[in-house]
Amino acid sequence: MDDKLSFYNTLTRKIEQFIPNEDGKVSMYTCGPTVYHYAHIGNLRCYIMEDLLEKTLRYIGYDVKRVMNITDVGHLSSDADTGEDKMLKGAKREHKTVMEIAKYYTDAFFNDCAKLNIKIPEIVEPATNCIPEFIHMIEELLNKGYAYESGGNIYFDTAKLSEYHVFSSQNEKEMLVGARDDVEEDVNKKSKSDFVLWFTKSKFDAQELKWDSPWGLGYPGWHIECSCISIKHLGENIDIHCGGVDNIFPHHTNEIAQSEAYLGHPWCYYWFHVHHLNDKSGKISKSKGDFLTVQLLESKGYDPLVYRLFCLQSHYRKPLEFSYDVLDNMSAAYDKLVKKIGTLDKSGEVQQDKFEKYKRRFEIAVCDDLNSAMAITVLYNMLKADISDATKYALAEDFDKVLSLNLTTAHAAKEAENGIEAELEQYILAKIDERSAAKKAKDFAKADAIRAELLEKGIVLEDTREGVKWKKA
């Protein structure tokens, strides 16, 4: 690799040069969604920045094998292993089975990813596919003395570790704030920091998904999923583990505890965490009134890639504040950017020396702790430079391997869409005139037929005092 990528490693709390276990190959694990509802745009900011990391690795020459789980069982409404299972909560909300909910919202998540040009990992594994692996790991942890049975459940014993809070220099009492202990305490635990590996029928009897196990009929805890799925597909050592900052404690802390207790050696060397998306009132989440989704942004007329650009203009380790005013400005900037690139004359010769000069600047930016804002600045500076249109177009196409903003195709697509819209409007207006003439001639059957014809095409007519208006159904 000509370029050395550096990024902030949460494990060491500093920016480090990335050196993989195996030369030229990178193993990467991503905490996937809990598919009980739509992903909100705060969730998707994390996946956009993880996508940026993977594409940067590929851009500078690494072969990346990436794995992601789908949590379709075991994630409780509190990360401290208390409260209602999120999947069951979703099923009750929509009067469906848990697996119907999982299928619907998994498909919805991948649909959002496609709209945002987020690459789907090569391996995506639902938790419900891996029950034997979960049981095997739990049996090994029991055999090694790192787990215990209490009240019908199996718990990991954090007291057996010399170091549990590996991500922080804070003491245990301070870190437990992250356990969300404002909910009912689990009296079966020896210690407040212990966490559930397997629930049996003694807890949450309404749980729909249950499996036979050596400890009775039950289901896995949330934290065990990522450890097992990662080890199953990536082996006993992984290079990079990704997630949001809210996963650091307790989820990722617990993953390290159980994985290294099971394996008997260090497990993951680089931890990549993305900060929250906020609005003026704080962190954006599903529990807040304004549930911001990709579908909502589209309904307000925003191209989802405008939101991707919005995320790329900020650093992944900084909180990002969302507002529609900022998104409006970003939308105008995106349209202007892709129009400039789309109208370049691609026919000339690419100036290879200029191409290499700006490619190098772009690489330096993205390899410097994934400085995507600087990378976009390089793009703008390149477009203003005294170089040929063909060179600019080739560079934009090259940069888009990482940025994934449809830089060289968006303008043509928008032009084609506008052309179709203009043609559709002409057709509708002609039909409205034809219908008005039919009504004047008292040919109401024909007028009704025209209304029905438009309705079949998704166009609704409204007769108002100001005249006939139309809208899409």
Secondary structure, 3 states (H helix, E strand, C coil): CCCCCEEEECCCCEEEECCCCECCEEEEEECCCECCCCCCHHHHHHHHHHHHHHHHHHHCCCEEEEEEEEECCCCEEECCCEEEEHHHHHHHHHCCCHHHHHHHHHHHHHHHHHHCCCCCCCEEEEHHHCHHHHHHHHHHHHHCCCEEEECCEEEECHHHCCCCCCCCCCCHHHHHHHHCCCCCCCCCCCCCCCEEEEEECCCCCCCCCCECCCCCCEEECCHHHHHHHHHHHHCCCEEEEEEEHHHHHHHHHHHHHHHHHHHCCCCEEEEEEECCEEECCEECCCCCCCCCCHHHHHHCCCCHHHHHHHHHCCCCCCCEECCHHHHHHHHHHHHHHHHHHHCCCCCCCCCHHHHHHHHHHHHHHHHECCCHHHHHHHHHHHHHCCCCHHHHHHHHHHHHHHHCCCCCCHHHHHHHHHHHHHHHHHHHHHHHHHHHHHHHCCCHHHHHHHHHHHHHCCEEEEEECCEEEEEEC
